[in-house]
Amino acid sequence: MLDHVGCSVSDFARSLAFYQRALAPLGIGLVMQVGAAETGAGNHAGFGHAGKPTFWIGDGDARIGHVHVAFASSDRAGVDAFHRAALAAGGTDNGAPGLRPHYHPDYYGAFVLDPDGHNVEVVCHAPAA
């Protein structure tokens, strides 16, 4: 059901150091970092294990206090259907369905802001059928 969650932080370097130390005893480590060139919204760090980030922190987002949640879809058609339905329900486009190869080659996602400004994503990690 959930693929990953994320939150904005006020001081990226401080939070990066905090989560690296705080999550280490749980076997959760830094898996990936991306910058504004890839995300359009500052620095982001993904924590998880076995190469899969499940918790993200990010800066450069004026919506401090809002959250990011990503739901998993088993296929790309589900990502497309979510995006259409969310926009029809009153959501605001925050990233049309498409590949995001800076995460990995088969990362296919779509983003919508809900009525409160939370960034809701649906992602499919499977290759195109």
C-alpha positions as CSV (number, residue, x, y, z in Angstrom):
1,M,0.0,0.0,0.0
2,L,2.5,2.7,1.1
3,D,5.7,3.0,-0.9
4,H,7.4,5.8,1.0
5,V,6.7,9.0,3.0
6,G,8.6,12.2,3.4
7,C,8.7,15.5,5.2
8,S,10.2,18.9,4.8
9,V,13.0,20.0,7.1
10,S,14.2,23.5,8.1
11,D,17.9,22.6,8.1
12,F,18.8,19.8,5.6
13,A,22.4,19.2,6.8
14,R,21.4,19.1,10.5
15,S,18.5,16.7,9.7
16,L,20.6,14.5,7.5
17,A,23.1,14.1,10.2
18,F,20.4,13.5,12.8
19,Y,18.6,10.8,10.8
20,Q,21.8,9.0,9.8
21,R,22.7,8.6,13.5
22,A,19.2,8.0,14.9
23,L,18.1,5.4,12.3
24,A,21.3,3.4,12.2
25,P,20.4,1.2,15.2
26,L,17.4,0.1,13.2
27,G,19.4,-0.9,10.2
28,I,18.1,2.0,8.3
29,G,20.7,4.0,6.4
30,L,21.1,6.7,3.7
31,V,20.2,5.0,0.4
32,M,20.0,8.0,-2.0
33,Q,20.4,11.7,-2.3
34,V,19.1,13.9,-5.1
35,G,19.3,17.7,-5.6
36,A,17.3,20.4,-7.2
37,A,18.4,19.5,-10.7
38,E,16.4,16.2,-10.3
39,T,13.6,17.2,-8.1
40,G,13.0,20.9,-8.8
41,A,12.8,21.5,-5.1
42,G,16.1,21.4,-3.3
43,N,18.0,18.6,-1.7
44,H,16.4,15.4,-0.7
45,A,17.7,12.3,1.1
46,G,16.1,8.9,1.1
47,F,16.6,6.4,4.0
48,G,15.8,2.7,4.0
49,H,17.5,-0.6,3.5
50,A,18.4,-3.0,0.7
51,G,18.7,-0.1,-1.7
52,K,15.0,1.0,-1.3
53,P,14.4,4.4,0.3
54,T,11.2,4.5,2.3
55,F,11.6,7.7,4.3
56,W,12.6,11.0,2.8
57,I,13.6,14.4,4.1
58,G,13.9,17.5,1.9
59,D,14.6,21.2,1.9
60,G,13.7,23.9,-0.5
61,D,10.0,23.4,0.1
62,A,8.0,26.5,1.2
63,R,5.3,24.1,2.6
64,I,7.2,23.2,5.7
65,G,4.9,21.2,7.8
66,H,3.2,19.5,4.9
67,V,3.9,15.8,4.1
68,H,4.6,13.7,1.1
69,V,3.1,10.2,0.9
70,A,3.5,7.8,-2.0
71,F,1.2,4.9,-2.7
72,A,2.3,1.9,-4.7
73,S,0.7,0.8,-7.9
74,S,1.3,-2.6,-9.5
75,D,1.3,-1.1,-13.0
76,R,1.7,2.2,-14.8
77,A,-2.0,2.3,-15.8
78,G,-2.8,2.7,-12.1
79,V,-0.5,5.7,-11.8
80,D,-2.3,7.3,-14.8
81,A,-5.7,6.5,-13.4
82,F,-4.8,8.0,-10.0
83,H,-3.6,11.2,-11.6
84,R,-6.8,11.6,-13.7
85,A,-9.1,10.8,-10.7
86,A,-7.2,13.1,-8.3
87,L,-7.4,16.0,-10.7
88,A,-11.1,15.4,-11.3
89,A,-11.7,15.3,-7.5
90,G,-10.2,18.8,-7.1
91,G,-6.5,18.0,-6.7
92,T,-3.8,20.2,-8.2
93,D,-1.3,18.8,-10.6
94,N,2.2,18.6,-9.1
95,G,3.8,16.3,-11.7
96,A,2.2,14.5,-14.6
97,P,2.6,10.7,-14.9
98,G,6.0,9.8,-16.3
99,L,9.4,8.3,-15.7
100,R,11.7,9.7,-13.1
101,P,14.9,7.9,-14.0
102,H,17.0,9.9,-11.5
103,Y,15.4,7.6,-8.9
104,H,15.8,4.4,-11.0
105,P,15.2,3.5,-14.7
106,D,11.7,2.1,-14.1
107,Y,10.4,4.7,-11.6
108,Y,7.0,5.8,-13.0
109,G,5.1,8.2,-10.9
110,A,2.6,11.0,-10.7
111,F,2.1,13.8,-8.1
112,V,-1.0,15.8,-7.0
113,L,-1.4,18.3,-4.2
114,D,-4.5,17.5,-2.1
115,P,-6.9,20.2,-0.9
116,D,-4.6,21.0,2.1
117,G,-1.4,21.1,0.0
118,H,0.0,17.7,0.9
119,N,2.0,16.1,-1.9
120,V,0.4,12.8,-2.8
121,E,2.2,10.4,-5.2
122,V,1.5,7.1,-6.8
123,V,4.4,5.1,-8.1
124,C,5.0,2.0,-10.1
125,H,8.5,0.4,-9.9
126,A,7.9,-2.3,-12.6
127,P,9.2,-2.0,-16.2
128,A,6.7,-1.0,-18.9
129,A,4.5,-4.0,-19.9
